[in-house]
Amino acid sequence: MTHAVKISGTGSYLPEKVLTNYDLEKMVDTTHEWIHSRSGISERHIAAEGEATSHMSAAAARNALDAAGITAEDLDMIIVGTITPDMVFPNTACFVQNQIGAPNAFCFDVEAACSGFLYAIDIARNYISNGSAKHVLVIGAEKLSSITDWEDRSTCVLFGDGAGAVVLSVADEGERGIMGTVMGSDGRLNELLNVPGGGSRHPASHQTVDDRMHYMKMAGREVFKHAVRCMSDAATTVLAKAGLTVDDVACIIPHQANARIINAIASRLGTKDGIVYMNLERVGNMSAASVPVALDEAVREGRIKRGDIVLFVAFGGGFTWGASVLEW
Ligand SMILES: CC(C)(COP(=O)(O)OP(=O)(O)OC[C@H]1O[C@@H](n2cnc3c(N)ncnc32)[C@H](O)[C@@H]1OP(=O)(O)O)[C@@H](O)C(=O)NCCC(=O)NCCS
């Protein structure tokens, strides 16, 4: 028997410290005007020293559990989408399990860069749908400040830290919940966006540190083009798969990489005005945390109401991409 799967609660957490474009002007050769006009970003949150991805995840998780009206003991699984785990292992979800007290959950991370949260939702949905789990905590969380090269103006102006979480549960009678998902990858393009050092290919050494290989590298212009194409295609495909058109959609929550990317996607899809949710001006690109943080804000602001059709779409390193459509 298959079950419909819904999001029963959302939560998010942003670290206290805010880094503005004016602060960045003092760190690298840039200006607020350049950053804002090229990306739409004005400021981003930065985790405190000692504040790890799991700590931000646990804070977001507690909000999502409250919103869902369940306790951590009710969770069957915890999945964290992240490219900035606390450690190489154990996985970040195990750290979260320990912090929130979820003894009945099994825990693992998904590494699909900015698409990590959508990939994790898709996995959780399958577990619930086939009856293997009832409640799954899915988190997208990043401490991108820990892999940002603060001397590279072409990347350091774009990223921020934060965490978003949802609880996925069996939908009630008559609720459609998640209506369709589309996921894709293209490993041929791995060179355009990556952190080359610190893994098994280039293990950490004095040389890799001297060569700044533990920081994010990005071919911005190339990534931009692929992001627009892949996210537009994924959104179109997932709507068709669910038997919907863009006119049915009440709210689009896109990955918050760049306002110009989001506007290009909206114009390709032909969306109505005002349905695309954007928070990147305040938070920057938070990779796997972008969609769940934006979702939680949209829900708490009343931008998403019961019965609304909501579309998620994301794209990131790998390349990876995905889209999901659901009835709220
Ligand atoms: C990074 C990005 C904002 C740059 O915008 P762009 O319009 O493509 O700008 P370009 O890379 O063409 O750079 C234009 C110029 O600005 C300069 N520049 C780069 N960063 C700068 C900064 N922070 N401040 C001032 N100038 C900067 C470049 O050196 C370049 O100068 P040049 O023309 O003399 O060589 C944009 O490409 C982007 O958003 N890409 C996708 C990023 C992304 O989404 N990444 C994550 C994927 S999930």
The ligand as a Gaussian input file, in Angstrom:
#p B3LYP/6-31G(d) Opt

LIG

0 1
 C       28.982000      35.096000      -9.588000
 C       28.072000      36.015000     -10.366000
 C       27.221000      36.855000      -9.408000
 C       28.940000      36.965000     -11.179000
 O       28.130000      37.785000     -11.981000
 P       28.500000      37.979000     -13.518000
 O       27.575000      38.976000     -14.060000
 O       28.484000      36.606000     -14.149000
 O       29.949000      38.580000     -13.427000
 P       31.282000      38.036000     -14.096000
 O       31.696000      36.756000     -13.475000
 O       31.072000      38.058000     -15.564000
 O       32.302000      39.134000     -13.644000
 C       32.232000      40.449000     -14.163000
 C       33.408000      41.256000     -13.633000
 O       33.209000      41.546000     -12.235000
 C       34.381000      41.217000     -11.492000
 N       33.989000      40.758000     -10.161000
 C       33.792000      39.503000      -9.718000
 N       33.426000      39.542000      -8.432000
 C       33.378000      40.827000      -8.068000
 C       33.052000      41.488000      -6.859000
 N       32.675000      40.808000      -5.763000
 N       33.090000      42.827000      -6.838000
 C       33.451000      43.535000      -7.918000
 N       33.776000      42.967000      -9.090000
 C       33.732000      41.623000      -9.163000
 C       35.041000      40.131000     -12.309000
 O       36.421000      40.086000     -12.019000
 C       34.750000      40.541000     -13.721000
 O       35.694000      41.525000     -14.078000
 P       36.324000      41.537000     -15.555000
 O       35.145000      41.744000     -16.469000
 O       37.248000      42.693000     -15.490000
 O       36.959000      40.204000     -15.716000
 C       27.144000      35.208000     -11.294000
 O       27.896000      34.655000     -12.343000
 C       26.430000      34.113000     -10.604000
 O       25.572000      34.349000      -9.758000
 N       26.698000      32.857000     -10.971000
 C       26.043000      31.723000     -10.406000
 C       26.416000      31.572000      -8.986000
 C       25.671000      30.475000      -8.339000
 O       24.502000      30.413000      -8.477000
 N       26.380000      29.633000      -7.631000
 C       25.841000      28.598000      -6.867000
 C       25.075000      27.674000      -7.709000
 S       23.950000      26.902000      -6.747000

